[in-house]
């Protein structure tokens, strides 16, 4: 009897036998677009390719003309932030991509990875860096690559062997930006308030404090190198300074705001200065462009649904952009979108009234948002775990519980670095922002959702547990029976954790089309509808100097598709069923340790079955 194609693939893998090493697979959302903040972009000299780096732990190569995704570059990843990419650059000839960021464990080496653009293979890992890479830039002749580091200045590497040729560690804060001009001079911008200018042989020529004491975030040469535009992390100002000695020249007329226009840009002909950042109007984030080298008329182009993180000037006044929500694209000179890659994620924006949940956590309802390129759309959705049913356009149910945020004196918990209980600070990491709060029904404990973690505290403010999350915890709730914490996260997932220990029990991802969804548990068991099993997969590391391999969940359907098990996973009796399933099947780590599902070439005509599998007539 012929075997289903996917099961045949698995049996081939199993026949290989265990290789003596248990791999740890890392589940990743994969929809063909970035699934988290897009931090940086770059373009090759011939403008064939655009590369992007993201906190979804990938860099991506796009065809610049059409926006077609060409290659996903996967560095080694780990738990929590390990693998976040903050910086990316492509060599002028388009052959090489370098990417860096939070690429190692806390207080460990933070490599910069050198990828072959076409194959996605890591050709080299630049090691020995103890600080996170925040920005990368190739020189225009491709001979050098410069790296800006958090807290420890800059490094310059020659691109033959990627050995270090120069450094400057005399920085009093994070270095945020580096850029070469056409003569290979280098400019940097740092949160210590200083812009620095280096010669083509990397000697410091000048350094200048920014007027008004701001924190420079970006610094860009005009095409002729005579001027430098500077954007700031902590203000909406844009300054233009001399490219010869960094002396002040003039300031641009910017809107009044308490946020920023952190990323600046010169048009390819040098006639316009553009800037964007956290500034928004009605939750739409514009790009500003000033004529006459920044002294003339200001034009406004609505671009994104969240903070614009990076800009690149292209020929004929065209501009590429990327944003905090993972979107990227290309604008023509008039501000019209030529193409846009939007994240396939629903946004669960911060708010105290959602998620609404049933007493046992089985039913969850929330509002969800999606930016369509010009405006936000809103839709209420509901999901039943036991019923495995997604409902769209639901009316909020009075029988469901909203998050409890009163009864304990927890303050400064919404979008604040310093939440308190009874006026005393709650312990967070440096720069960790509290986003959401849910107090337990007995009011003897509470959970904070932050930018990076869920944290449970007792009523005295002592931390009970801490669990890292794969995206900002915009909303949290605690079930009335105090068995589960439910979190709505910035990676577009809804996740269930045990209230007692903070262990993940279940995750749900709903695609922006509000049809496809997939739910899974940490063992790898999953259920889905309408093709939702194509939305996630597992990355497997192959060492610190090799690119990761990716296995789509639909390749494992014959083994781990267990809808009955997922339907009961929140029930008190689910523990014994999970143990039995692990004993019978194993977990995803054990299965993948036997070897990756092979690439199988069908040597006879395939026949599709009603289940969507394929049979080979020679099987």
C-alpha positions as CSV (number, residue, x, y, z in Angstrom):
1,X,0.0,0.0,0.0
2,X,1.3,3.5,-0.9
3,X,2.3,5.6,2.1
4,X,1.3,9.3,2.5
5,X,4.2,11.4,1.2
6,X,4.8,13.2,4.5
7,X,4.8,10.0,6.5
8,X,7.2,8.5,4.1
9,X,9.5,11.4,4.6
10,X,9.4,10.9,8.4
11,X,10.1,7.2,8.1
12,X,13.1,7.9,6.0
13,X,14.4,10.2,8.7
14,X,13.7,7.7,11.5
15,X,15.6,5.1,9.5
16,X,18.7,7.3,9.6
17,X,18.9,6.7,13.4
18,X,19.7,9.1,16.2
19,X,23.0,10.9,15.7
20,X,23.8,11.0,19.4
21,X,23.0,14.6,20.0
22,X,19.7,16.0,21.1
23,X,18.9,19.2,19.2
24,X,16.9,22.1,20.6
25,X,14.4,23.3,18.0
26,X,13.3,26.9,18.3
27,X,9.7,27.5,17.1
28,X,9.5,30.5,14.7
29,X,6.6,32.2,13.0
30,X,7.2,32.2,9.2
31,X,4.7,33.9,6.9
32,X,7.1,35.2,4.2
33,X,7.4,38.6,6.0
34,X,9.1,39.8,9.1
35,X,7.3,38.7,12.3
36,X,8.8,41.4,14.6
37,X,10.4,44.8,14.5
38,X,12.4,45.5,11.4
39,X,15.4,47.4,12.7
40,X,17.6,48.2,9.7
41,X,17.8,48.0,5.9
42,X,20.5,48.4,3.2
43,X,20.8,48.4,-0.6
44,X,23.6,47.3,-2.9
45,X,25.3,49.8,-5.2
46,X,23.4,48.6,-8.3
47,X,20.1,48.7,-6.4
48,X,19.2,45.1,-7.2
49,X,18.8,43.9,-3.6
50,X,17.3,45.3,-0.3
51,X,18.3,43.5,2.9
52,X,16.5,43.9,6.2
53,X,17.3,42.8,9.8
54,X,14.7,42.1,12.4
55,X,14.0,41.1,16.0
56,X,12.3,38.0,14.5
57,X,15.9,36.7,14.4
58,X,16.2,36.7,10.6
59,X,17.8,38.9,8.0
60,X,16.0,38.9,4.6
61,X,17.0,39.6,1.0
62,X,14.4,41.2,-1.3
63,X,14.4,42.0,-4.9
64,X,14.4,45.7,-4.8
65,X,12.4,46.3,-8.0
66,X,9.4,44.1,-7.1
67,X,9.6,43.4,-3.4
68,X,9.9,39.6,-4.0
69,X,11.5,37.7,-1.0
70,X,14.6,36.0,-2.3
71,X,16.3,34.5,0.7
72,X,15.9,34.2,4.5
73,X,19.2,34.4,6.4
74,X,19.1,32.6,9.7
75,X,21.9,33.1,12.2
76,X,22.1,30.8,15.2
77,X,19.4,31.6,17.8
78,X,18.8,31.0,21.5
79,X,16.3,31.7,24.2
80,X,14.9,35.1,25.0
81,X,16.7,37.9,23.0
82,X,19.5,35.7,21.7
83,X,19.4,36.1,17.9
84,X,17.8,39.5,17.7
85,X,19.3,41.3,14.7
86,X,19.7,45.1,15.1
87,X,22.0,45.8,12.1
88,X,22.5,44.7,8.5
89,X,24.6,45.8,5.5
90,X,25.1,44.5,2.0
91,X,28.4,44.9,0.2
92,X,28.4,47.3,-2.8
93,X,28.6,44.3,-5.2
94,X,25.7,42.6,-3.6
95,X,27.5,39.4,-2.9
96,X,27.8,39.6,0.9
97,X,25.5,40.5,3.8
98,X,26.7,41.2,7.3
99,X,24.3,41.1,10.2
100,X,24.7,41.6,13.9
101,X,22.9,42.4,17.1
102,X,22.1,40.5,20.3
103,X,23.6,37.4,18.7
104,X,25.0,35.7,21.8
105,X,24.1,34.9,25.4
106,X,24.0,37.6,28.1
107,X,27.5,38.8,28.8
108,X,28.9,36.5,26.1
109,X,30.4,36.9,22.7
110,X,28.1,38.8,20.2
111,X,29.3,37.7,16.8
112,X,28.7,39.5,13.5
113,X,27.8,37.0,10.8
114,X,29.0,37.2,7.3
115,X,26.5,35.6,4.9
116,X,26.8,34.7,1.2
117,X,23.8,36.6,-0.1
118,X,22.7,34.1,-2.8
119,X,23.0,30.9,-0.8
120,X,22.4,32.1,2.7
121,X,25.5,30.3,3.9
122,X,27.5,31.8,6.8
123,X,31.0,32.2,5.5
124,X,32.5,33.7,8.6
125,X,31.6,34.7,12.2
126,X,33.4,37.8,13.5
127,X,33.9,37.0,17.1
128,X,35.4,38.6,20.2
129,X,32.8,41.3,20.5
130,X,31.3,41.6,24.0
131,X,28.9,44.3,23.0
132,X,25.7,44.2,20.9
133,X,26.2,45.5,17.4
134,X,23.7,48.4,16.8
135,X,24.6,49.4,13.2
136,X,26.7,48.2,10.3
137,X,28.0,49.9,7.1
138,X,30.2,49.0,4.2
139,X,32.6,51.5,2.7
140,X,31.6,52.5,-0.8
141,X,34.5,50.6,-2.3
142,X,33.7,47.5,-0.3
143,X,37.1,47.3,1.4
144,X,35.8,47.9,4.9
145,X,32.9,47.3,7.1
146,X,32.3,49.4,10.2
147,X,30.4,48.3,13.3
148,X,28.7,50.5,15.9
149,X,28.6,48.8,19.3
150,X,26.5,49.4,22.4
151,X,28.7,50.9,25.1
152,X,32.0,50.3,23.5
153,X,32.6,52.5,20.5
154,X,33.3,51.3,17.0
155,X,35.3,48.6,15.2
156,X,36.4,48.6,11.5
157,X,37.2,45.4,9.7
158,X,38.8,44.9,6.3
159,X,36.7,42.6,4.1
160,X,39.4,40.2,2.9
161,X,39.7,38.2,6.1
162,X,37.3,40.4,8.2
163,X,40.2,41.1,10.6
164,X,40.0,44.3,12.7
165,X,42.0,47.2,11.4
166,X,40.9,50.0,13.7
167,X,38.8,50.8,16.8
168,X,37.8,53.7,19.0
169,X,36.5,52.7,22.5
170,X,36.5,56.2,23.9
171,X,32.7,56.6,23.9
172,X,30.6,57.6,26.9
173,X,27.4,55.8,25.6
174,X,26.0,53.6,23.0
175,X,27.2,54.2,19.5
176,X,24.1,54.2,17.4
177,X,25.2,54.8,13.8
178,X,28.2,54.6,11.4
179,X,28.4,55.7,7.8
180,X,31.1,56.1,5.2
181,X,31.2,58.8,2.6
182,X,32.6,58.4,-1.0
183,X,36.2,59.0,0.1
184,X,35.9,56.4,3.0
185,X,35.7,59.0,5.8
186,X,33.5,57.7,8.6
187,X,30.9,59.5,10.8
188,X,29.4,58.1,13.9
189,X,26.5,59.2,16.2
190,X,26.4,58.3,19.9
191,X,24.0,58.6,22.8
192,X,26.9,60.3,24.7
193,X,25.8,63.4,22.8
194,X,28.7,63.4,20.4
195,X,29.1,63.1,16.6
196,X,32.6,62.0,15.5
197,X,34.3,62.3,12.2
198,X,37.2,59.9,11.1
199,X,39.7,60.1,8.3
200,X,39.8,57.5,5.6
201,X,42.6,55.8,7.6
202,X,40.3,55.9,10.6
203,X,42.0,58.5,12.7
204,X,39.7,60.8,14.7
205,X,39.5,64.2,13.0
206,X,36.8,66.0,14.9
207,X,34.1,65.4,17.5
208,X,31.4,67.7,18.5
209,X,28.6,67.8,21.1
210,X,25.2,68.2,19.6
211,X,23.6,71.7,20.2
212,X,21.1,71.5,23.1
213,X,22.6,68.4,24.5
214,X,20.6,65.9,22.5
215,X,21.4,62.2,21.9
216,X,22.4,61.8,18.2
217,X,20.9,58.6,16.7
218,X,21.7,58.9,13.0
219,X,24.3,60.9,11.1
220,X,24.4,60.9,7.3
221,X,26.7,62.5,4.7
222,X,25.2,64.5,1.9
223,X,26.2,62.9,-1.5
224,X,29.1,65.3,-1.9
225,X,30.3,64.8,1.7
226,X,30.1,68.6,2.5
227,X,27.3,68.3,5.0
228,X,26.0,65.9,7.6
229,X,22.4,65.6,8.7
230,X,21.8,64.5,12.3
231,X,18.7,63.0,13.8
232,X,18.2,62.5,17.6
233,X,16.8,59.7,19.8
234,X,15.4,62.1,22.4
235,X,14.0,65.0,20.4
236,X,12.2,65.9,17.1
237,X,15.0,68.1,15.9
238,X,17.1,67.6,12.7
239,X,20.4,69.5,12.5
240,X,22.7,70.0,9.5
241,X,26.4,70.3,10.3
242,X,29.6,70.7,8.4
243,X,31.1,67.6,6.8
244,X,34.6,69.1,7.1
245,X,34.7,70.0,10.8
246,X,31.2,69.2,12.3
247,X,30.5,72.9,13.0
248,X,26.8,73.8,13.1
249,X,25.2,75.0,9.8
250,X,21.5,75.2,10.2
251,X,18.4,73.4,11.7
252,X,15.4,72.1,9.9
253,X,11.9,73.4,10.6
254,X,10.3,70.4,12.4
255,X,6.9,69.9,14.0
256,X,6.6,70.5,17.8
257,X,6.6,67.1,19.5
258,X,8.0,65.2,22.5
259,X,9.0,62.2,20.4
260,X,11.6,62.1,17.6
261,X,12.6,62.0,14.0
262,X,15.6,59.8,14.7
263,X,16.4,58.6,11.3
264,X,17.6,61.1,8.7
265,X,18.4,60.9,5.0
266,X,19.7,62.8,2.0
267,X,18.1,62.2,-1.4
268,X,20.4,60.7,-4.0
269,X,20.9,64.1,-5.6
270,X,21.4,65.9,-2.3
271,X,18.6,68.3,-2.9
272,X,16.3,67.0,-0.2
273,X,16.7,66.1,3.5
274,X,14.2,63.5,4.9
275,X,13.5,62.3,8.4
276,X,11.2,59.9,10.2
277,X,10.9,58.2,13.6
278,X,8.4,58.0,16.4
279,X,6.5,61.1,15.3
280,X,2.9,60.2,14.3
281,X,-0.5,61.8,13.6
282,X,-3.6,59.7,14.4
283,X,-1.4,56.6,14.8
284,X,0.0,57.0,11.2
285,X,3.8,57.6,11.0
286,X,4.9,60.0,8.2
287,X,8.1,60.6,6.4
288,X,9.0,64.3,6.2
289,X,11.1,65.7,3.3
290,X,12.5,69.3,3.0
291,X,13.5,70.8,-0.3
292,X,16.6,73.1,-0.8
293,X,18.9,70.8,1.2
294,X,16.6,71.1,4.2
295,X,16.0,74.8,4.0
296,X,12.9,74.8,1.8
297,X,9.3,73.5,1.8
298,X,8.4,70.5,3.9
299,X,6.4,67.7,2.4
300,X,4.6,65.0,4.5
301,X,4.1,61.4,3.3
302,X,2.1,58.9,5.4
303,X,4.1,55.7,5.4
304,X,3.7,53.3,8.3
305,X,1.6,52.1,11.2
306,X,4.4,52.3,13.7
307,X,7.8,53.9,14.3
308,X,9.9,54.2,11.2
309,X,13.3,52.6,12.0
310,X,15.5,53.1,8.9
311,X,15.5,54.9,5.6
312,X,17.6,54.4,2.4
313,X,18.0,56.8,-0.5
314,X,17.7,55.3,-4.0
315,X,18.0,56.8,-7.5
316,X,15.5,59.3,-8.8
317,X,14.4,60.3,-5.3
318,X,13.0,56.9,-4.4
319,X,13.2,56.0,-0.7
320,X,13.2,52.6,1.0
321,X,11.9,52.3,4.6
322,X,11.3,49.8,7.4
323,X,9.3,50.1,10.6
324,X,8.8,48.9,14.2
325,X,5.9,46.6,13.2
326,X,8.0,44.6,10.7
327,X,6.9,46.4,7.5
328,X,9.2,47.5,4.8
329,X,8.8,48.9,1.4
330,X,9.7,51.5,-1.3
331,X,8.3,54.9,-2.0
332,X,8.6,56.9,-5.2
333,X,9.6,60.5,-5.2
334,X,6.0,61.6,-4.6
335,X,5.6,59.4,-1.6
336,X,3.5,56.7,-3.3
337,X,4.1,53.1,-2.3
338,X,5.8,51.1,-5.0
339,X,5.7,47.9,-2.9
340,X,5.2,47.1,0.7
341,X,5.9,43.9,2.7
342,X,3.6,43.9,5.6
343,X,3.8,41.6,8.6
344,X,1.1,39.0,8.6
345,X,0.5,39.7,12.3
346,X,-2.5,41.0,14.2
347,X,-1.6,43.8,16.6
348,X,-2.9,43.5,20.1
349,X,-2.3,47.1,21.2
350,X,-1.9,48.1,24.8
351,X,-5.2,48.4,26.8
352,X,-6.7,47.4,30.1
353,X,-10.0,46.0,28.8
354,X,-8.7,43.0,26.9
355,X,-8.3,40.1,26.8
356,X,-11.6,39.0,28.1
357,X,-11.4,35.4,29.3
358,X,-13.6,32.6,30.7
359,X,-13.1,31.4,34.2
360,X,-10.9,28.5,33.1
361,X,-9.2,30.3,30.2
362,X,-10.8,28.1,27.5
363,X,-12.4,31.1,25.8
364,X,-10.5,34.3,24.9
365,X,-11.9,37.4,23.2
366,X,-10.0,40.5,22.2
367,X,-9.9,43.3,19.7
368,X,-7.2,43.1,17.1
369,X,-5.7,45.6,14.7
370,X,-4.0,45.6,11.3
371,X,-2.4,48.5,9.4
372,X,-3.4,48.2,5.7
373,X,-0.8,50.7,4.5
374,X,-2.9,53.9,5.0
375,X,-5.1,53.3,8.0
376,X,-5.8,50.9,10.9
377,X,-8.6,48.4,10.8
378,X,-10.1,46.9,13.9
379,X,-11.9,43.6,14.4
380,X,-13.1,41.7,17.5
381,X,-12.1,38.0,17.5
382,X,-12.8,35.1,19.9
383,X,-11.2,31.7,20.2
384,X,-12.3,28.5,22.0
385,X,-9.5,26.1,22.9
386,X,-11.8,23.1,23.5
387,X,-14.0,23.9,20.5
388,X,-11.0,24.7,18.3
389,X,-13.0,27.5,16.8
390,X,-12.1,31.1,15.7
391,X,-14.9,33.6,15.7
392,X,-14.6,36.9,13.9
393,X,-16.7,40.0,14.6
394,X,-17.9,38.8,18.0
395,X,-19.7,41.1,20.5
396,X,-17.9,41.4,23.9
397,X,-19.5,38.9,26.3
398,X,-20.5,40.1,29.8
399,X,-19.8,36.6,31.1
400,X,-16.1,37.0,30.4
401,X,-13.6,38.6,32.8
402,X,-11.5,41.7,31.9
403,X,-8.1,42.2,33.5
404,X,-8.3,43.3,37.1
405,X,-6.0,46.3,37.6
406,X,-7.3,47.6,40.9
407,X,-7.2,46.3,44.5
408,X,-3.4,46.5,44.9
409,X,-1.5,49.8,44.7
410,X,0.4,49.1,41.5
411,X,1.3,52.3,39.7
412,X,3.3,53.3,36.6
413,X,2.6,49.9,35.0
414,X,1.5,51.1,31.6
415,X,4.4,52.0,29.2
416,X,6.7,52.9,32.0
417,X,10.3,51.9,33.0
418,X,9.7,52.2,36.7
419,X,6.5,50.4,37.9
420,X,5.8,50.6,41.7
421,X,3.9,48.8,44.4
422,X,2.9,50.9,47.4
423,X,5.3,53.5,46.1
424,X,8.3,51.1,46.0
425,X,10.0,50.2,42.8
426,X,9.5,46.7,41.3
427,X,12.7,45.1,40.0
428,X,13.0,45.2,36.2
429,X,16.0,45.0,34.0
430,X,17.6,48.1,32.7
431,X,15.5,49.6,29.9
432,X,12.7,47.0,30.4
433,X,9.3,48.7,29.9
434,X,6.2,47.6,31.8
435,X,3.3,47.3,29.3
436,X,0.4,45.5,31.1
437,X,-1.0,44.4,34.5
438,X,-3.3,41.7,35.8
439,X,-4.1,41.3,39.5
440,X,-5.2,37.8,40.7
441,X,-8.8,37.4,41.9
442,X,-7.7,36.9,45.5
443,X,-5.5,40.1,45.2
444,X,-2.5,38.3,46.8
445,X,-0.4,38.4,43.6
446,X,-0.2,40.1,40.2
447,X,1.5,39.7,36.8
448,X,3.3,42.5,34.9
449,X,3.7,42.1,31.2
450,X,6.8,43.9,30.0
451,X,8.8,44.4,26.8
452,X,10.7,41.2,27.3
453,X,9.1,39.2,30.2
454,X,6.1,38.1,32.2
455,X,6.8,38.7,35.9
456,X,4.7,37.5,38.8
457,X,5.0,39.3,42.1
458,X,3.4,38.6,45.5
459,X,1.4,41.3,47.4
460,X,4.7,42.5,49.1
461,X,6.4,43.1,45.7
462,X,8.7,40.1,45.8
463,X,9.1,38.4,42.5
464,X,7.7,34.9,42.3
465,X,8.8,34.0,38.8
466,X,10.0,35.5,35.5
467,X,9.4,34.1,32.0
468,X,10.8,35.5,28.8
469,X,8.3,36.2,26.0
470,X,8.9,36.4,22.3
471,X,7.3,39.9,21.9
472,X,6.1,42.8,24.0
473,X,3.4,41.6,26.5
474,X,0.8,44.2,25.4
475,X,-2.0,42.7,27.5
476,X,-2.3,40.1,30.2
477,X,-5.1,38.5,32.2
478,X,-5.3,35.9,35.0
479,X,-8.1,33.3,35.0
480,X,-10.5,33.5,37.9
481,X,-9.5,30.0,39.1
482,X,-5.8,31.3,39.1
483,X,-4.6,28.4,37.0
484,X,-3.4,30.4,33.9
485,X,-2.0,33.7,32.8
486,X,-3.0,34.6,29.3
487,X,-0.8,37.1,27.4
488,X,-1.3,38.9,24.1
489,X,2.2,39.4,22.6
490,X,3.9,41.5,20.1
491,X,4.8,38.6,17.9
492,X,1.0,38.2,17.1
493,X,0.5,35.3,19.4
494,X,-1.9,34.6,22.3
495,X,-0.1,32.4,25.0
496,X,-1.3,30.6,28.0
497,X,1.2,30.2,31.0
498,X,0.7,28.5,34.4
499,X,0.0,31.1,37.0
500,X,1.9,29.0,39.6
501,X,5.2,28.7,37.8
502,X,5.0,30.7,34.6
503,X,5.5,27.7,32.3
504,X,4.1,28.0,28.8
505,X,1.1,25.6,28.1
506,X,-0.3,26.7,24.8
507,X,0.3,29.3,22.0
508,X,-2.1,30.5,19.3
509,X,-1.3,32.4,16.1
510,X,-4.0,33.9,14.0
511,X,-3.1,35.2,10.6
512,X,-4.2,38.7,9.5
513,X,-6.7,37.1,7.0
514,X,-8.6,36.0,10.1
515,X,-9.0,32.5,8.6
516,X,-5.8,30.6,9.1
517,X,-4.7,29.8,12.6
518,X,-2.5,27.3,14.3
519,X,-2.2,26.4,18.0
520,X,0.7,24.4,19.6
521,X,2.2,23.4,22.9
522,X,5.9,23.3,23.8
523,X,6.2,19.5,23.0
524,X,5.3,20.3,19.4
525,X,1.8,18.9,19.3
526,X,-0.5,21.2,17.3
527,X,-3.8,21.8,15.6
528,X,-4.8,24.2,12.9
529,X,-7.4,25.2,10.3
530,X,-7.4,26.5,6.8
531,X,-3.7,25.8,6.1
532,X,-2.5,27.3,9.4
533,X,0.2,24.7,9.7
534,X,2.2,26.5,7.1
535,X,2.6,29.5,9.4
536,X,5.1,28.1,11.8
537,X,8.3,26.0,11.8
538,X,11.4,25.1,13.8
539,X,14.9,26.5,13.5
540,X,17.7,24.1,14.3
541,X,21.1,25.5,15.0
542,X,24.2,23.8,13.5
543,X,26.9,25.5,15.6
544,X,27.9,29.0,16.3
545,X,29.4,29.6,12.8
546,X,26.8,27.9,10.6
547,X,23.4,29.2,9.4
548,X,20.4,27.6,11.0
549,X,18.1,25.1,9.2
550,X,14.4,25.5,9.1
551,X,11.7,22.8,9.3
552,X,8.1,23.7,8.5
553,X,5.5,22.3,10.9
554,X,3.5,20.9,8.0
555,X,6.4,18.6,7.3
556,X,5.7,17.0,10.8
557,X,1.9,16.8,10.4
558,X,1.7,13.0,10.4
559,X,3.5,12.9,13.8
560,X,2.4,16.0,15.8
561,X,-1.0,16.9,14.5
562,X,-3.0,16.1,17.6
563,X,-6.2,18.1,17.7
564,X,-7.9,16.1,20.4
565,X,-4.9,16.5,22.7
566,X,-4.8,20.3,22.2
567,X,-8.5,20.6,22.7
568,X,-8.1,19.2,26.3
569,X,-4.8,20.9,27.1
570,X,-6.3,23.4,29.6
571,X,-8.2,20.7,31.5
572,X,-6.9,19.6,34.9
573,X,-6.7,16.0,33.6
574,X,-4.5,17.0,30.6
575,X,-1.2,16.3,32.4
576,X,-1.6,12.5,32.2
577,X,-2.7,12.7,28.5
578,X,0.4,14.7,27.7
579,X,2.7,12.3,29.5
580,X,1.1,9.4,27.5
581,X,1.6,11.3,24.2
582,X,5.2,12.0,25.0
583,X,5.9,8.4,25.9
584,X,4.1,7.2,22.7
585,X,5.4,9.7,20.2
586,X,8.2,11.7,21.8
587,X,8.5,15.5,21.7
588,X,9.7,17.6,18.7
589,X,13.2,17.8,20.0
590,X,13.6,14.0,20.1
591,X,12.1,13.5,16.7
592,X,14.2,16.2,15.0
593,X,17.3,14.8,16.7
594,X,17.0,11.8,14.5
595,X,17.8,14.1,11.5
596,X,16.1,16.7,9.4
597,X,13.2,15.7,7.0
598,X,15.1,15.1,3.8
599,X,14.5,16.8,0.5
600,X,12.7,14.0,-1.5
601,X,12.5,14.0,-5.3
602,X,9.5,12.1,-6.7
603,X,10.7,10.0,-9.6
604,X,7.2,9.1,-10.8
605,X,4.1,11.2,-11.2
606,X,2.5,12.2,-7.8
607,X,-1.2,11.6,-7.1
608,X,-2.9,14.0,-4.7
609,X,-5.1,12.4,-2.0
610,X,-8.1,14.0,-0.5
611,X,-6.0,14.8,2.6
612,X,-3.6,16.9,0.6
613,X,-0.8,14.4,0.8
614,X,0.9,12.8,-2.2
615,X,1.3,9.2,-3.2
616,X,4.0,7.9,-5.4
617,X,3.1,5.0,-7.8
618,X,6.5,3.4,-7.0
619,X,6.0,3.5,-3.2
